[in-house]
Amino acid sequence: MSQGQWYPPEWPDRIRALAAGELTAVTPRRAATVMLLRDPGGPEAGGPVVHMLRRRTSMAFAGGAYAYPGGGVDPRDDDRLIGWAGPPLEHWAARLGVATVTEAQAVVCAAVREMFEEAGVLLAGPTARAVVGDTTGDDWEADREALVARELSFAEFLDRRGLVLRSDLLGAWARWITPEFEPRRYDTWFFVAALPEGQRTRDVSTEADRTVWIAPADAARRYDRGELLMMPPTVTTLRALAPYRTAAEALGAADGQDMTPVLAQARLEGGELVLSWPGHDEFTKHVPAAGAGGGAA
């Protein structure tokens, strides 16, 4: 069993409570995260690297775990006044598996906004075929901080700068839903994108204490050795990215990825509770069915 999986000590008790009908599952909050790739170049380059951040250990959810830039949907991301480029919202609604174009816009906006908030990278431009260049000036930073503080909506930000969101620079990759026994639950869409020319990432997230560019296969190997702490969806998407030789190749493969939501299941088998993620056997955990605490096999 891999040694780097984020596994909170309170999970066994919460799983038992859910199985006994003593725990009511909370409704997951919509969220989005972006696997931002770049090609390091040079003859020794073995493929793209991905931008990851390590969540502060003080964070209530997944503290200390490596993840991608991302976060929850801002209700104002539903604003229909937003400038838009790329596939129409009807396409995105079908691809993301949501009921309305408003929901689709909110999820895509959350992905683009959160990447700008947490990494300083913006998938937007003055026209449908252009992307902004350097976003490191004081005026950009003031807007980024205003977005983080929710003093400025993403639609207002784009409108003020005369920008349109470049949804064609994103590819939907996966969808994972936090287990029902977790007190903080997220329905998270994973996207893939390539670092736009002229832009660079910045270590600006208040939720992270470290950022790295790392090859997906290397990150997965370090997880297997117990060196990097991660959640199941992070490990799974890293393994899926590993075969691609360029960022463009990975982005081009996005439309072929299965967007069926992955939701962990907890069931009672004999004398133990079994926690599993359908289709992802490596993350299966066996928890003693009785007693406090409990370990994982």
Beta strands, then each sheet from edge to edge (+ up, - down):
strand 1: 29-38
strand 2: 49-55
strand 3: 66-67
strand 4: 70-72
strand 5: 84-85
strand 6: 124-125
strand 7: 164-166
strand 8: 170-177
strand 9: 186-194
strand 10: 208-214
strand 11: 262-263
strand 12: 265-269
strand 13: 272-277
strand 14: 280-288
sheet 1: 3+ 2- 1+ 4-
sheet 2: 3+ 2- 1+ 9+ 8- 11-
sheet 3: 3+ 2- 10+
sheet 4: 5+ 7+ 6-
sheet 5: 12+ 13- 14+
end
